[in-house]
Amino acid sequence: MEFDDLLKRFSAAAVAGDADALAELFTRDGTYDDYFFGPSTGHEAIKKMLAHFADGGCDFRWEFFAPALSGNTGYASYRFSFTSKRPEARGARVTFDGIGRFDLEGGRIKRYSEVFDRGMALAQQEFEPERVRKIALKYAAALKARPEWAQHAS
């Protein structure tokens, strides 16, 4: 499967809430590392993670662009948006951009990870400043705990 086609199928499955179609794009032991929910490994875990999308929002839109593929690693910029279901957000349209990384194996996704401005996404949903701070510090601590970050964490 071509990388452009994979991106289209990935975003279409995610915005439609089609957990089976999304999981099938991954290897059996593949990981979807969502920047809100954390890593989910294996088809069943990926399906459960995608169900959480609908808990917090609706009318999802996901547009990948400027894809780049080198060997078994692909990157693509994206625009993502949804309407928040969080009561405090009062139906706000949440928008942000990011970059997805696709580690591929045998034409399937071995690991998907992403980066985007998590704080901007949370602020648009009226998360309280102290809660945004706590979430940011939790993710910072997890990053610093990873072995590859040892020389940066002290």
GUTORMI-569690 format. One record per residue (C-alpha): x negated, y negated, z negated; chain; residue in one letter. Coordinates in Angstrom, 1 decimal. Layout:
x / y / z / cadena / residuo
X / Y / Z / A / a;
...
This chain:
x / y / z / cadena / residuo
0.0 / 0.0 / 0.0 / A / m;
-1.3 / -3.5 / 0.9 / A / e;
-2.0 / -5.8 / -2.0 / A / f;
0.6 / -8.4 / -0.7 / A / d;
3.2 / -5.7 / -0.6 / A / d;
2.4 / -4.6 / -4.1 / A / l;
2.8 / -8.2 / -5.3 / A / l;
6.2 / -8.5 / -3.7 / A / k;
7.4 / -5.2 / -5.1 / A / r;
6.0 / -6.0 / -8.5 / A / f;
7.8 / -9.4 / -8.8 / A / s;
11.0 / -8.1 / -7.2 / A / a;
11.2 / -5.2 / -9.7 / A / a;
10.4 / -7.5 / -12.7 / A / a;
13.0 / -10.2 / -11.8 / A / v;
15.7 / -7.6 / -11.0 / A / a;
15.0 / -5.8 / -14.3 / A / g;
14.4 / -2.6 / -12.3 / A / d;
12.2 / -0.8 / -14.8 / A / a;
11.9 / 2.4 / -12.8 / A / d;
10.7 / 0.5 / -9.7 / A / a;
8.2 / -1.5 / -11.8 / A / l;
6.9 / 1.6 / -13.7 / A / a;
6.4 / 3.5 / -10.4 / A / e;
3.9 / 0.9 / -9.3 / A / l;
1.6 / 1.9 / -12.2 / A / f;
-0.5 / 5.0 / -12.7 / A / t;
0.9 / 7.5 / -15.2 / A / r;
-1.4 / 6.0 / -17.9 / A / d;
-1.2 / 2.5 / -16.5 / A / g;
-1.0 / -0.6 / -18.8 / A / t;
1.1 / -3.7 / -18.4 / A / y;
-0.5 / -6.3 / -20.7 / A / d;
2.2 / -8.9 / -21.0 / A / d;
1.1 / -12.3 / -22.4 / A / y;
4.2 / -12.5 / -24.6 / A / f;
4.7 / -8.9 / -25.6 / A / f;
1.2 / -7.4 / -25.5 / A / g;
0.1 / -4.2 / -23.8 / A / p;
2.4 / -1.4 / -22.9 / A / s;
0.8 / 1.9 / -21.7 / A / t;
2.6 / 4.6 / -19.7 / A / g;
5.8 / 4.5 / -17.7 / A / h;
8.2 / 4.7 / -20.6 / A / e;
6.5 / 1.9 / -22.5 / A / a;
6.5 / -0.3 / -19.4 / A / i;
10.2 / 0.3 / -19.0 / A / k;
10.9 / -0.6 / -22.6 / A / k;
8.8 / -3.8 / -22.3 / A / m;
10.7 / -4.9 / -19.2 / A / l;
13.9 / -4.6 / -21.1 / A / a;
12.6 / -7.2 / -23.5 / A / h;
12.6 / -9.7 / -20.6 / A / f;
16.4 / -9.7 / -20.6 / A / a;
16.6 / -10.1 / -24.4 / A / d;
15.0 / -13.5 / -24.2 / A / g;
16.1 / -14.8 / -20.8 / A / g;
17.9 / -14.5 / -17.5 / A / c;
17.7 / -15.7 / -13.9 / A / d;
14.1 / -14.8 / -13.6 / A / f;
12.0 / -16.1 / -10.7 / A / r;
8.4 / -14.9 / -10.0 / A / w;
6.4 / -16.1 / -7.0 / A / e;
2.9 / -14.8 / -6.4 / A / f;
0.6 / -16.7 / -4.0 / A / f;
-3.1 / -17.0 / -3.0 / A / a;
-3.9 / -13.4 / -3.5 / A / p;
-7.5 / -12.2 / -3.6 / A / a;
-8.6 / -8.6 / -3.6 / A / l;
-12.2 / -7.3 / -4.1 / A / s;
-12.6 / -3.6 / -4.3 / A / g;
-10.1 / -2.3 / -6.8 / A / n;
-9.5 / -5.6 / -8.5 / A / t;
-6.8 / -8.1 / -7.3 / A / g;
-5.9 / -11.5 / -8.5 / A / y;
-3.0 / -13.7 / -7.6 / A / a;
-1.7 / -17.1 / -8.8 / A / s;
1.9 / -17.3 / -9.7 / A / y;
4.9 / -19.5 / -10.6 / A / r;
7.3 / -18.0 / -13.1 / A / f;
10.6 / -19.3 / -14.5 / A / s;
13.6 / -18.2 / -16.4 / A / f;
16.6 / -19.5 / -18.3 / A / t;
16.0 / -19.1 / -22.1 / A / s;
18.6 / -17.2 / -24.1 / A / k;
17.1 / -18.5 / -27.4 / A / r;
19.9 / -20.5 / -29.1 / A / p;
17.5 / -23.3 / -30.0 / A / e;
16.6 / -23.7 / -26.3 / A / a;
20.1 / -24.5 / -25.3 / A / r;
19.8 / -22.9 / -21.9 / A / g;
16.5 / -24.6 / -21.0 / A / a;
14.8 / -23.6 / -17.8 / A / r;
11.3 / -22.4 / -18.8 / A / v;
8.6 / -22.8 / -16.2 / A / t;
4.9 / -22.1 / -16.1 / A / f;
2.2 / -21.0 / -13.8 / A / d;
-0.5 / -18.4 / -14.3 / A / g;
-2.8 / -15.8 / -12.8 / A / i;
-2.3 / -12.1 / -12.7 / A / g;
-5.1 / -9.5 / -12.6 / A / r;
-4.4 / -6.1 / -11.1 / A / f;
-6.9 / -3.3 / -11.7 / A / d;
-6.0 / -0.7 / -9.1 / A / l;
-6.5 / 3.0 / -8.9 / A / e;
-5.3 / 5.2 / -6.0 / A / g;
-3.0 / 2.5 / -4.7 / A / g;
-1.3 / 2.0 / -8.0 / A / r;
-1.8 / -0.4 / -10.9 / A / i;
-4.1 / 1.0 / -13.6 / A / k;
-3.9 / -2.3 / -15.6 / A / r;
-2.0 / -5.5 / -15.2 / A / y;
-3.0 / -8.5 / -17.3 / A / s;
-2.3 / -12.2 / -17.0 / A / e;
-3.1 / -15.6 / -18.4 / A / v;
-0.8 / -18.6 / -18.7 / A / f;
-0.2 / -21.5 / -21.1 / A / d;
1.7 / -19.5 / -23.8 / A / r;
2.1 / -22.7 / -25.9 / A / g;
3.8 / -24.6 / -23.1 / A / m;
6.2 / -21.7 / -22.5 / A / a;
7.1 / -21.5 / -26.2 / A / l;
7.5 / -25.2 / -26.6 / A / a;
10.0 / -25.3 / -23.7 / A / q;
12.1 / -22.9 / -25.8 / A / q;
12.1 / -25.1 / -28.8 / A / e;
9.9 / -22.9 / -30.9 / A / f;
9.0 / -24.7 / -34.1 / A / e;
5.5 / -26.2 / -34.2 / A / p;
4.4 / -24.1 / -37.1 / A / e;
5.6 / -20.9 / -35.4 / A / r;
3.7 / -21.8 / -32.2 / A / v;
0.6 / -22.4 / -34.3 / A / r;
1.0 / -19.0 / -36.0 / A / k;
1.5 / -17.2 / -32.7 / A / i;
-1.5 / -19.0 / -31.2 / A / a;
-3.7 / -18.1 / -34.2 / A / l;
-2.6 / -14.4 / -34.0 / A / k;
-3.7 / -14.2 / -30.4 / A / y;
-6.9 / -16.0 / -31.1 / A / a;
-7.8 / -13.6 / -33.9 / A / a;
-7.0 / -10.6 / -31.6 / A / a;
-9.3 / -12.0 / -28.9 / A / l;
-12.1 / -12.6 / -31.4 / A / k;
-11.8 / -9.1 / -32.7 / A / a;
-12.6 / -7.6 / -29.3 / A / r;
-16.2 / -6.3 / -29.0 / A / p;
-16.9 / -8.2 / -25.8 / A / e;
-16.2 / -11.4 / -27.6 / A / w;
-18.7 / -10.8 / -30.5 / A / a;
-21.2 / -13.4 / -29.3 / A / q;
-18.5 / -16.1 / -28.9 / A / h;
-16.6 / -15.4 / -32.2 / A / a;
-19.3 / -16.5 / -34.7 / A / s;
